[in-house]
Amino acid sequence: MARRLSLLLLAAAGAVFLFRPATVLEFENAGQGIVARYPVNTGEAFSITYQHSIYLQPVVEEFSVGPGGELVLTGVRSESGAVLEYFGFSDSRPFHAMNRPMRTIVFRVAMEGAQQLTLGDRRISFLALGDPGDRITARLADDSLARRGIGWAAATLRRMGILAWPRSSR
C-alpha cells in the first residue's frame, strides 16, 4: 500500500512538473501554420532589428517582458535623424526610452533585409518564420514541457511521413 501511495505521489509530482505553465515569446505566421516559441521570464529583454522601409537605415526596437503578460516597448534606437523624426522624436539622440505595453505586435516580414529577433545570445531571422510580406504576430503565451514534448513528437512523426496532421500548433 505504501509503495502504491509513493508511486501515486511521484506520478502527481511529475504531472505538476510536466503541465506547469511557463511563459514563452510566441511568433505566429497563421498563413503558413508556423509557430515559434522561445522561453522568457518577466523583465527579460529582447529586440527587433530591421532596416527602415523609407529611409533605408537600421532601427532597433527594444522590448521587455512585462509583469502583467504584456510586451513592453522600452526604447527605439537609430543613428539616423530622419528615422528618429519619423518616429516623432524631436532630438537626434540615438536612443529614446519608452514604456509602451502591448498585448500583441504585428510585423510583416520585410521584402528587403528581413527583421532579426535578438533574445539573449540568440539571433533569429524573420525569414525562419515566413516569406517576405507574411504577417507575423508576436505575443506572450503560456506553454508547458508536456505541450512542447507533444509538439516535438508530432513534428518528428510528420517529418518521417508517419503523421499527416496540419502543422498548426493551436
N, C-alpha and C positions, 0 to 999 in steps of 0.2 A: 504494500500500500504506500509506504514512504517513497519507494522508488518511482511509482507512478506519479505521485504528487510532485516529486523533484523534476521528472520529465515534463510534466504539465507546466510547472513554473518556468522551466528552461525554455519551452516552446513559446510561452506567453511573452517572456522577455525578448526572445528572438523576433517575434512578430512585432512587438513595440519598436524594436530597432529597425526592422525592415520597412515598416509602414510609417515611421515618424517623418513628418514633412520637413523638407529643407527648402530654403529659398534659392531659386535659380533665376538668372537673367535669361529670358527666353526671346529668341528671334524666330518669327514665323513668316514663311512665304506660303500663304494659303493657296496661291495659284499653282504652285508646284508640289504642295504637300510636304514641304521641308520645314522641320522644326529643329533648331539647335538650342541647347540649354547649357548654361555654364553656372556652376555653383557660386553663390556670392553670400556675403554677410552684410548686415546692417552697417552702414558707414563706409563700405568698400567703394573705392573709386574706379572708374573706367572712362575711356574716352573714345570718341569717334573722330577720325581724321579724314579729311576729304579736300578736294580742290573746288573752290567756289565756282559755280557754273557761269557766272557773269564775268568776274574779274580774273578767273583762272589763277588764283592764288591759294596757298594752303590755309586751311582753317582747322582748328581743333576745338571740339565741343567737349567739355569736361563734365562728367556726371558723378553722382554718388547714389548709393542705395539708401533711401530714406527709411526712417524708423516705422513709418505707417504703411509700408508696402508700396511706396511710390519711387519713381526715378526722379532725381533732383538734378536739374541743370545747374551746375555750380560755377561755370565760367566759360567764356569764349576767348580763344587765343588766336591771334593772327598778326603777322608783321606788316600786313597791308592796311594802310589807312583807308583805302577805298572799301575794303571788306568790312572794316570796323564801322565805317559810316553807314554802309548798307544795313548793318545790324542795329543802327540807331545810337551808336556811341559817339559822343561829341569830341573826344580827345584821341590821341594816337598811341596811348599806352598799349603795349602788345597783349595784355591780359586784362579782361574785365570780369570781376567776380559777379556772380548772380546767385539767386536762390529761387529757382522756379520748379516746384514739384509737378510731376505729371504721372498719370496712370499708364498711358501708352504713348509711344513715339512712333510715327510712321515715316519710313525712309523709302526712297526709290533708289535702286541700285544705279549708280551713276553710269552714264554712257561712256565717259572718258575717265579713266583713273578711278576705279571703284573705291568706295569708302573702306576704312580699315578700323576694326574694333581693337582696342588695346585694353586688356584686362590682366592686371598683374604683369607677368612676363610673356603672356600670350598675345600674338597678333593674328587676327583673323580677317581675311579679305571678305567683303560682302559678296564677292563672286562665288564664295563657297556656299552662299545662301540662295543664290539665284542668278539670273541673267540680267544684263543691263535693262533698266526700265521696270523690272519686277518690284512689286510693293512688299516691303519688309516691315512687320510690326514688332516693336520691342516692348516688353513688359516684364514685370516680376511675376513669378508663379511659384506655387508650391510643388515640390517633387519629392519622391521617396526613393530609397535604394531599391525597393521591390519594383517600382514602376520602371526605373532605369534598367534593371535586370531583365524585365519582361520585354522592354523595347529593344535591348541589345540582342536577346534571343530571337525575337521576331525578325529583326534586320538580318541576322546571320542566316536564318532559315530562308528568308526571301532571296538573299544572295546565292544560296545553294539551290534555289529553284524549288524548294520543298513547300514554301508558303507563298500564296499568291494574293495576300491581302493588300489593300492600298497602303501607301507609305505614311499617311496621316497618323499622327500620334495622339489625336484627340479622342 
